[in-house]
Amino acid sequence: MYIISVNYFKLLFEAILLSIRVIFLQLGDMAELVDAPDSKSGAFGRSGSTPDIPTK
């Protein structure tokens, strides 16, 4: 009986750690979306939807 309860708590602990990892991965993905440069902003020297040189 003692071995079963130890295994139960071990599995419960591993499930909690896995849940925490998933939460942090999701938060990290959201942070990447927030920090990602806008493709239309001309960030990092890239031209967005507005050209740097006026067209004729």
PQR file with spaces between the fields and no chain letter, atoms N, CA, C, O and H, PARSE charges and radii, in Angstrom:
ATOM       1  N    MET     1       0.829   -1.190    0.000 -0.4000 1.5000
ATOM       2  CA   MET     1       0.000    0.000    0.000 -0.0000 2.0000
ATOM       3  C    MET     1       0.871    1.250    0.000  0.5500 1.7000
ATOM       4  O    MET     1       0.542    2.232   -0.665 -0.5500 1.4000
ATOM       5  N    TYR     2       1.956    1.224    0.725 -0.4000 1.5000
ATOM       6  CA   TYR     2       2.853    2.382    0.786 -0.0000 2.0000
ATOM       7  C    TYR     2       3.441    2.687   -0.591  0.5500 1.7000
ATOM       8  O    TYR     2       3.557    3.855   -0.963 -0.5500 1.4000
ATOM       9  H    TYR     2       2.223    0.427    1.265  0.4000 1.0000
ATOM      10  N    ILE     3       3.810    1.667   -1.345 -0.4000 1.5000
ATOM      11  CA   ILE     3       4.402    1.857   -2.672 -0.0000 2.0000
ATOM      12  C    ILE     3       3.388    2.496   -3.620  0.5500 1.7000
ATOM      13  O    ILE     3       3.752    3.346   -4.433 -0.5500 1.4000
ATOM      14  H    ILE     3       3.716    0.718   -1.043  0.4000 1.0000
ATOM      15  N    ILE     4       2.138    2.100   -3.521 -0.4000 1.5000
ATOM      16  CA   ILE     4       1.099    2.670   -4.387 -0.0000 2.0000
ATOM      17  C    ILE     4       0.940    4.159   -4.103  0.5500 1.7000
ATOM      18  O    ILE     4       0.825    4.950   -5.040 -0.5500 1.4000
ATOM      19  H    ILE     4       1.843    1.410   -2.861  0.4000 1.0000
ATOM      20  N    SER     5       0.930    4.555   -2.848 -0.4000 1.5000
ATOM      21  CA   SER     5       0.735    5.965   -2.522 -0.0000 2.0000
ATOM      22  C    SER     5       1.937    6.801   -2.951  0.5500 1.7000
ATOM      23  O    SER     5       1.768    7.946   -3.369 -0.5500 1.4000
ATOM      24  H    SER     5       1.023    3.913   -2.087  0.4000 1.0000
ATOM      25  N    VAL     6       3.142    6.252   -2.855 -0.4000 1.5000
ATOM      26  CA   VAL     6       4.326    6.979   -3.304 -0.0000 2.0000
ATOM      27  C    VAL     6       4.269    7.172   -4.813  0.5500 1.7000
ATOM      28  O    VAL     6       4.562    8.261   -5.305 -0.5500 1.4000
ATOM      29  H    VAL     6       3.279    5.322   -2.515  0.4000 1.0000
ATOM      30  N    ASN     7       3.897    6.136   -5.552 -0.4000 1.5000
ATOM      31  CA   ASN     7       3.768    6.254   -7.002 -0.0000 2.0000
ATOM      32  C    ASN     7       2.684    7.251   -7.379  0.5500 1.7000
ATOM      33  O    ASN     7       2.836    8.002   -8.343 -0.5500 1.4000
ATOM      34  H    ASN     7       3.659    5.251   -5.153  0.4000 1.0000
ATOM      35  N    TYR     8       1.595    7.263   -6.627 -0.4000 1.5000
ATOM      36  CA   TYR     8       0.510    8.206   -6.896 -0.0000 2.0000
ATOM      37  C    TYR     8       1.003    9.643   -6.759  0.5500 1.7000
ATOM      38  O    TYR     8       0.743   10.476   -7.628 -0.5500 1.4000
ATOM      39  H    TYR     8       1.471    6.653   -5.844  0.4000 1.0000
ATOM      40  N    PHE     9       1.708    9.933   -5.677 -0.4000 1.5000
ATOM      41  CA   PHE     9       2.202   11.293   -5.468 -0.0000 2.0000
ATOM      42  C    PHE     9       3.268   11.667   -6.489  0.5500 1.7000
ATOM      43  O    PHE     9       3.364   12.825   -6.896 -0.5500 1.4000
ATOM      44  H    PHE     9       1.919    9.256   -4.971  0.4000 1.0000
ATOM      45  N    LYS    10       4.060   10.700   -6.899 -0.4000 1.5000
ATOM      46  CA   LYS    10       5.063   10.965   -7.929 -0.0000 2.0000
ATOM      47  C    LYS    10       4.383   11.331   -9.245  0.5500 1.7000
ATOM      48  O    LYS    10       4.784   12.292   -9.902 -0.5500 1.4000
ATOM      49  H    LYS    10       3.982    9.760   -6.570  0.4000 1.0000
ATOM      50  N    LEU    11       3.362   10.578   -9.634 -0.4000 1.5000
ATOM      51  CA   LEU    11       2.625   10.880  -10.862 -0.0000 2.0000
ATOM      52  C    LEU    11       1.910   12.225  -10.767  0.5500 1.7000
ATOM      53  O    LEU    11       1.883   12.987  -11.733 -0.5500 1.4000
ATOM      54  H    LEU    11       3.036    9.798   -9.101  0.4000 1.0000
ATOM      55  N    LEU    12       1.340   12.510   -9.616 -0.4000 1.5000
ATOM      56  CA   LEU    12       0.668   13.792   -9.413 -0.0000 2.0000
ATOM      57  C    LEU    12       1.658   14.944   -9.534  0.5500 1.7000
ATOM      58  O    LEU    12       1.360   15.953  -10.173 -0.5500 1.4000
ATOM      59  H    LEU    12       1.362   11.891   -8.832  0.4000 1.0000
ATOM      60  N    PHE    13       2.824   14.803   -8.930 -0.4000 1.5000
ATOM      61  CA   PHE    13       3.860   15.829   -8.995 -0.0000 2.0000
ATOM      62  C    PHE    13       4.327   16.038  -10.434  0.5500 1.7000
ATOM      63  O    PHE    13       4.501   17.176  -10.868 -0.5500 1.4000
ATOM      64  H    PHE    13       3.066   13.983   -8.411  0.4000 1.0000
ATOM      65  N    GLU    14       4.531   14.952  -11.173 -0.4000 1.5000
ATOM      66  CA   GLU    14       4.952   15.064  -12.571 -0.0000 2.0000
ATOM      67  C    GLU    14       3.875   15.727  -13.424  0.5500 1.7000
ATOM      68  O    GLU    14       4.192   16.494  -14.333 -0.5500 1.4000
ATOM      69  H    GLU    14       4.390   14.027  -10.820  0.4000 1.0000
ATOM      70  N    ALA    15       2.612   15.439  -13.141 -0.4000 1.5000
ATOM      71  CA   ALA    15       1.518   16.071  -13.887 -0.0000 2.0000
ATOM      72  C    ALA    15       1.474   17.570  -13.612  0.5500 1.7000
ATOM      73  O    ALA    15       1.225   18.361  -14.522 -0.5500 1.4000
ATOM      74  H    ALA    15       2.355   14.816  -12.402  0.4000 1.0000
ATOM      75  N    ILE    16       1.712   17.960  -12.373 -0.4000 1.5000
ATOM      76  CA   ILE    16       1.735   19.387  -12.028 -0.0000 2.0000
ATOM      77  C    ILE    16       2.894   20.077  -12.725  0.5500 1.7000
ATOM      78  O    ILE    16       2.720   21.170  -13.265 -0.5500 1.4000
ATOM      79  H    ILE    16       1.915   17.317  -11.634  0.4000 1.0000
ATOM      80  N    LEU    17       4.072   19.466  -12.727 -0.4000 1.5000
ATOM      81  CA   LEU    17       5.221   20.061  -13.411 -0.0000 2.0000
ATOM      82  C    LEU    17       4.964   20.202  -14.906  0.5500 1.7000
ATOM      83  O    LEU    17       5.323   21.216  -15.505 -0.5500 1.4000
ATOM      84  H    LEU    17       4.213   18.578  -12.289  0.4000 1.0000
ATOM      85  N    LEU    18       4.351   19.201  -15.505 -0.4000 1.5000
ATOM      86  CA   LEU    18       4.036   19.264  -16.930 -0.0000 2.0000
ATOM      87  C    LEU    18       3.053   20.400  -17.215  0.5500 1.7000
ATOM      88  O    LEU    18       3.201   21.119  -18.203 -0.5500 1.4000
ATOM      89  H    LEU    18       4.060   18.378  -15.018  0.4000 1.0000
ATOM      90  N    SER    19       2.062   20.559  -16.357 -0.4000 1.5000
ATOM      91  CA   SER    19       1.098   21.647  -16.530 -0.0000 2.0000
ATOM      92  C    SER    19       1.783   23.003  -16.442  0.5500 1.7000
ATOM      93  O    SER    19       1.469   23.909  -17.213 -0.5500 1.4000
ATOM      94  H    SER    19       1.942   19.975  -15.554  0.4000 1.0000
ATOM      95  N    ILE    20       2.708   23.146  -15.514 -0.4000 1.5000
ATOM      96  CA   ILE    20       3.439   24.410  -15.367 -0.0000 2.0000
ATOM      97  C    ILE    20       4.278   24.675  -16.605  0.5500 1.7000
ATOM      98  O    ILE    20       4.338   25.811  -17.075 -0.5500 1.4000
ATOM      99  H    ILE    20       2.963   22.410  -14.888  0.4000 1.0000
ATOM     100  N    ARG    21       4.928   23.646  -17.145 -0.4000 1.5000
ATOM     101  CA   ARG    21       5.723   23.821  -18.368 -0.0000 2.0000
ATOM     102  C    ARG    21       4.849   24.275  -19.531  0.5500 1.7000
ATOM     103  O    ARG    21       5.232   25.166  -20.289 -0.5500 1.4000
ATOM     104  H    ARG    21       4.879   22.722  -16.763  0.4000 1.0000
ATOM     105  N    VAL    22       3.684   23.667  -19.670 -0.4000 1.5000
ATOM     106  CA   VAL    22       2.774   24.037  -20.763 -0.0000 2.0000
ATOM     107  C    VAL    22       2.340   25.489  -20.616  0.5500 1.7000
ATOM     108  O    VAL    22       2.284   26.220  -21.605 -0.5500 1.4000
ATOM     109  H    VAL    22       3.373   22.943  -19.054  0.4000 1.0000
ATOM     110  N    ILE    23       2.033   25.912  -19.402 -0.4000 1.5000
ATOM     111  CA   ILE    23       1.623   27.304  -19.169 -0.0000 2.0000
ATOM     112  C    ILE    23       2.743   28.251  -19.550  0.5500 1.7000
ATOM     113  O    ILE    23       2.497   29.253  -20.220 -0.5500 1.4000
ATOM     114  H    ILE    23       2.078   25.318  -18.598  0.4000 1.0000
ATOM     115  N    PHE    24       3.969   27.958  -19.139 -0.4000 1.5000
ATOM     116  CA   PHE    24       5.087   28.843  -19.467 -0.0000 2.0000
ATOM     117  C    PHE    24       5.377   28.855  -20.960  0.5500 1.7000
ATOM     118  O    PHE    24       5.748   29.895  -21.503 -0.5500 1.4000
ATOM     119  H    PHE    24       4.170   27.144  -18.595  0.4000 1.0000
ATOM     120  N    LEU    25       5.215   27.724  -21.632 -0.4000 1.5000
ATOM     121  CA   LEU    25       5.400   27.703  -23.083 -0.0000 2.0000
ATOM     122  C    LEU    25       4.354   28.566  -23.774  0.5500 1.7000
ATOM     123  O    LEU    25       4.669   29.282  -24.725 -0.5500 1.4000
ATOM     124  H    LEU    25       4.914   26.879  -21.190  0.4000 1.0000
ATOM     125  N    GLN    26       3.112   28.504  -23.302 -0.4000 1.5000
ATOM     126  CA   GLN    26       2.062   29.329  -23.893 -0.0000 2.0000
ATOM     127  C    GLN    26       2.326   30.805  -23.635  0.5500 1.7000
ATOM     128  O    GLN    26       2.122   31.634  -24.522 -0.5500 1.4000
ATOM     129  H    GLN    26       2.857   27.923  -22.530  0.4000 1.0000
ATOM     130  N    LEU    27       2.778   31.143  -22.431 -0.4000 1.5000
ATOM     131  CA   LEU    27       3.097   32.537  -22.122 -0.0000 2.0000
ATOM     132  C    LEU    27       4.268   33.011  -22.967  0.5500 1.7000
ATOM     133  O    LEU    27       4.292   34.162  -23.404 -0.5500 1.4000
ATOM     134  H    LEU    27       2.944   30.470  -21.710  0.4000 1.0000
ATOM     135  N    GLY    28       5.241   32.134  -23.202 -0.4000 1.5000
ATOM     136  CA   GLY    28       6.382   32.488  -24.041 -0.0000 2.0000
ATOM     137  C    GLY    28       5.967   32.742  -25.474  0.5500 1.7000
ATOM     138  O    GLY    28       6.476   33.662  -26.114 -0.5500 1.4000
ATOM     139  H    GLY    28       5.221   31.200  -22.846  0.4000 1.0000
ATOM     140  N    ASP    29       5.046   31.936  -25.988 -0.4000 1.5000
ATOM     141  CA   ASP    29       4.551   32.152  -27.346 -0.0000 2.0000
ATOM     142  C    ASP    29       3.817   33.475  -27.451  0.5500 1.7000
ATOM     143  O    ASP    29       3.948   34.179  -28.453 -0.5500 1.4000
ATOM     144  H    ASP    29       4.632   31.188  -25.468  0.4000 1.0000
ATOM     145  N    MET    30       3.037   33.824  -26.418 -0.4000 1.5000
ATOM     146  CA   MET    30       2.329   35.102  -26.443 -0.0000 2.0000
ATOM     147  C    MET    30       3.317   36.258  -26.369  0.5500 1.7000
ATOM     148  O    MET    30       3.117   37.284  -27.019 -0.5500 1.4000
ATOM     149  H    MET    30       2.931   33.252  -25.605  0.4000 1.0000
ATOM     150  N    ALA    31       4.387   36.103  -25.580 -0.4000 1.5000
ATOM     151  CA   ALA    31       5.390   37.158  -25.487 -0.0000 2.0000
ATOM     152  C    ALA    31       6.095   37.346  -26.821  0.5500 1.7000
ATOM     153  O    ALA    31       6.404   38.477  -27.195 -0.5500 1.4000
ATOM     154  H    ALA    31       4.549   35.269  -25.052  0.4000 1.0000
ATOM     155  N    GLU    32       6.354   36.271  -27.541 -0.4000 1.5000
ATOM     156  CA   GLU    32       6.974   36.393  -28.862 -0.0000 2.0000
ATOM     157  C    GLU    32       6.063   37.149  -29.816  0.5500 1.7000
ATOM     158  O    GLU    32       6.535   37.949  -30.624 -0.5500 1.4000
ATOM     159  H    GLU    32       6.102   35.352  -27.236  0.4000 1.0000
ATOM     160  N    LEU    33       4.766   36.902  -29.730 -0.4000 1.5000
ATOM     161  CA   LEU    33       3.836   37.619  -30.597 -0.0000 2.0000
ATOM     162  C    LEU    33       3.826   39.108  -30.268  0.5500 1.7000
ATOM     163  O    LEU    33       3.729   39.941  -31.169 -0.5500 1.4000
ATOM     164  H    LEU    33       4.382   36.252  -29.075  0.4000 1.0000
ATOM     165  N    VAL    34       3.926   39.447  -28.994 -0.4000 1.5000
ATOM     166  CA   VAL    34       3.927   40.852  -28.581 -0.0000 2.0000
ATOM     167  C    VAL    34       5.220   41.520  -29.011  0.5500 1.7000
ATOM     168  O    VAL    34       5.197   42.670  -29.450 -0.5500 1.4000
ATOM     169  H    VAL    34       4.005   38.771  -28.261  0.4000 1.0000
ATOM     170  N    ASP    35       6.349   40.830  -28.895 -0.4000 1.5000
ATOM     171  CA   ASP    35       7.652   41.403  -29.215 -0.0000 2.0000
ATOM     172  C    ASP    35       7.975   41.368  -30.702  0.5500 1.7000
ATOM     173  O    ASP    35       8.921   42.024  -31.138 -0.5500 1.4000
ATOM     174  H    ASP    35       6.368   39.896  -28.538  0.4000 1.0000
ATOM     175  N    ALA    36       7.219   40.626  -31.480 -0.4000 1.5000
ATOM     176  CA   ALA    36       7.523   40.495  -32.905 -0.0000 2.0000
ATOM     177  C    ALA    36       7.306   41.828  -33.610  0.5500 1.7000
ATOM     178  O    ALA    36       6.306   42.504  -33.369 -0.5500 1.4000
ATOM     179  H    ALA    36       6.450   40.093  -31.125  0.4000 1.0000
ATOM     180  N    PRO    37       8.237   42.206  -34.478 -0.5600 1.5000
ATOM     181  CA   PRO    37       8.066   43.473  -35.193  0.2800 2.0000
ATOM     182  C    PRO    37       6.908   43.383  -36.174  0.5500 1.7000
ATOM     183  O    PRO    37       6.646   42.336  -36.767 -0.5500 1.4000
ATOM     184  N    ASP    38       6.236   44.486  -36.325 -0.4000 1.5000
ATOM     185  CA   ASP    38       5.123   44.557  -37.275 -0.0000 2.0000
ATOM     186  C    ASP    38       5.685   44.593  -38.682  0.5500 1.7000
ATOM     187  O    ASP    38       6.613   45.352  -38.960 -0.5500 1.4000
ATOM     188  H    ASP    38       6.448   45.336  -35.844  0.4000 1.0000
ATOM     189  N    SER    39       5.140   43.789  -39.566 -0.4000 1.5000
ATOM     190  CA   SER    39       5.678   43.718  -40.927 -0.0000 2.0000
ATOM     191  C    SER    39       5.446   45.014  -41.696  0.5500 1.7000
ATOM     192  O    SER    39       6.088   45.241  -42.721 -0.5500 1.4000
ATOM     193  H    SER    39       4.386   43.172  -39.340  0.4000 1.0000
ATOM     194  N    LYS    40       4.552   45.855  -41.227 -0.4000 1.5000
ATOM     195  CA   LYS    40       4.260   47.100  -41.930 -0.0000 2.0000
ATOM     196  C    LYS    40       4.900   48.312  -41.257  0.5500 1.7000
ATOM     197  O    LYS    40       4.679   49.440  -41.697 -0.5500 1.4000
ATOM     198  H    LYS    40       4.030   45.670  -40.394  0.4000 1.0000
ATOM     199  N    SER    41       5.678   48.109  -40.216 -0.4000 1.5000
ATOM     200  CA   SER    41       6.226   49.241  -39.480 -0.0000 2.0000
ATOM     201  C    SER    41       7.596   49.665  -39.982  0.5500 1.7000
ATOM     202  O    SER    41       8.092   50.715  -39.572 -0.5500 1.4000
ATOM     203  H    SER    41       5.858   47.192  -39.859  0.4000 1.0000
ATOM     204  N    GLY    42       8.220   48.890  -40.848 -0.4000 1.5000
ATOM     205  CA   GLY    42       9.568   49.214  -41.292 -0.0000 2.0000
ATOM     206  C    GLY    42      10.605   48.942  -40.218  0.5500 1.7000
ATOM     207  O    GLY    42      11.686   49.531  -40.236 -0.5500 1.4000
ATOM     208  H    GLY    42       7.818   48.038  -41.180  0.4000 1.0000
ATOM     209  N    ALA    43      10.290   48.063  -39.290 -0.4000 1.5000
ATOM     210  CA   ALA    43      11.197   47.763  -38.188 -0.0000 2.0000
ATOM     211  C    ALA    43      12.473   47.112  -38.698  0.5500 1.7000
ATOM     212  O    ALA    43      12.456   46.351  -39.665 -0.5500 1.4000
ATOM     213  H    ALA    43       9.412   47.584  -39.276  0.4000 1.0000
ATOM     214  N    PHE    44      13.567   47.420  -38.038 -0.4000 1.5000
ATOM     215  CA   PHE    44      14.877   46.855  -38.348 -0.0000 2.0000
ATOM     216  C    PHE    44      15.294   47.141  -39.791  0.5500 1.7000
ATOM     217  O    PHE    44      15.958   46.318  -40.421 -0.5500 1.4000
ATOM     218  H    PHE    44      13.581   48.038  -37.252  0.4000 1.0000
ATOM     219  N    GLY    45      14.909   48.295  -40.308 -0.4000 1.5000
ATOM     220  CA   GLY    45      15.369   48.700  -41.626 -0.0000 2.0000
ATOM     221  C    GLY    45      14.619   48.090  -42.788  0.5500 1.7000
ATOM     222  O    GLY    45      14.954   48.348  -43.943 -0.5500 1.4000
ATOM     223  H    GLY    45      14.369   48.963  -39.796  0.4000 1.0000
ATOM     224  N    ARG    46      13.627   47.297  -42.508 -0.4000 1.5000
ATOM     225  CA   ARG    46      12.850   46.706  -43.595 -0.0000 2.0000
ATOM     226  C    ARG    46      11.753   47.667  -44.008  0.5500 1.7000
ATOM     227  O    ARG    46      11.181   48.376  -43.180 -0.5500 1.4000
ATOM     228  H    ARG    46      13.355   47.087  -41.569  0.4000 1.0000
ATOM     229  N    SER    47      11.474   47.679  -45.277 -0.4000 1.5000
ATOM     230  CA   SER    47      10.368   48.488  -45.759 -0.0000 2.0000
ATOM     231  C    SER    47       9.064   47.764  -45.504  0.5500 1.7000
ATOM     232  O    SER    47       8.947   46.557  -45.718 -0.5500 1.4000
ATOM     233  H    SER    47      11.938   47.103  -45.949  0.4000 1.0000
ATOM     234  N    GLY    48       8.097   48.518  -45.046 -0.4000 1.5000
ATOM     235  CA   GLY    48       6.781   47.943  -44.824 -0.0000 2.0000
ATOM     236  C    GLY    48       5.915   48.172  -46.041  0.5500 1.7000
ATOM     237  O    GLY    48       6.375   48.045  -47.176 -0.5500 1.4000
ATOM     238  H    GLY    48       8.192   49.498  -44.872  0.4000 1.0000
ATOM     239  N    SER    49       4.660   48.510  -45.802 -0.4000 1.5000
ATOM     240  CA   SER    49       3.750   48.708  -46.924 -0.0000 2.0000
ATOM     241  C    SER    49       4.008   50.036  -47.630  0.5500 1.7000
ATOM     242  O    SER    49       3.614   50.206  -48.784 -0.5500 1.4000
ATOM     243  H    SER    49       4.287   48.613  -44.880  0.4000 1.0000
ATOM     244  N    THR    50       4.666   50.983  -46.953 -0.4000 1.5000
ATOM     245  CA   THR    50       4.997   52.269  -47.560 -0.0000 2.0000
ATOM     246  C    THR    50       6.435   52.215  -48.055  0.5500 1.7000
ATOM     247  O    THR    50       7.336   51.976  -47.251 -0.5500 1.4000
ATOM     248  H    THR    50       4.986   50.845  -46.016  0.4000 1.0000
ATOM     249  N    PRO    51       6.692   52.425  -49.343 -0.5600 1.5000
ATOM     250  CA   PRO    51       8.070   52.352  -49.848  0.2800 2.0000
ATOM     251  C    PRO    51       8.920   53.511  -49.334  0.5500 1.7000
ATOM     252  O    PRO    51       8.415   54.606  -49.088 -0.5500 1.4000
ATOM     253  N    ASP    52      10.237   53.250  -49.174 -0.4000 1.5000
ATOM     254  CA   ASP    52      11.160   54.292  -48.722 -0.0000 2.0000
ATOM     255  C    ASP    52      11.349   55.357  -49.795  0.5500 1.7000
ATOM     256  O    ASP    52      11.438   56.546  -49.487 -0.5500 1.4000
ATOM     257  H    ASP    52      10.647   52.361  -49.374  0.4000 1.0000
ATOM     258  N    ILE    53      11.411   54.929  -51.055 -0.4000 1.5000
ATOM     259  CA   ILE    53      11.604   55.852  -52.173 -0.0000 2.0000
ATOM     260  C    ILE    53      10.240   56.072  -52.819  0.5500 1.7000
ATOM     261  O    ILE    53       9.569   55.114  -53.202 -0.5500 1.4000
ATOM     262  H    ILE    53      11.339   53.964  -51.305  0.4000 1.0000
ATOM     263  N    PRO    54       9.830   57.338  -52.942 -0.5600 1.5000
ATOM     264  CA   PRO    54       8.508   57.585  -53.533  0.2800 2.0000
ATOM     265  C    PRO    54       8.430   57.065  -54.965  0.5500 1.7000
ATOM     266  O    PRO    54       9.395   57.149  -55.724 -0.5500 1.4000
ATOM     267  N    THR    55       7.293   56.540  -55.311 -0.4000 1.5000
ATOM     268  CA   THR    55       7.078   56.060  -56.676 -0.0000 2.0000
ATOM     269  C    THR    55       6.519   57.187  -57.531  0.5500 1.7000
ATOM     270  O    THR    55       5.899   58.117  -57.016 -0.5500 1.4000
ATOM     271  H    THR    55       6.509   56.472  -54.694  0.4000 1.0000
ATOM     272  N    LYS    56       6.742   57.100  -58.838 -0.4000 1.5000
ATOM     273  CA   LYS    56       6.265   58.163  -59.737 -0.0000 2.0000
ATOM     274  C    LYS    56       4.967   57.786  -60.381  0.5500 1.7000
ATOM     275  O    LYS    56       4.419   58.560  -61.166 -0.5500 1.4000
ATOM     276  H    LYS    56       7.246   56.344  -59.256  0.4000 1.0000
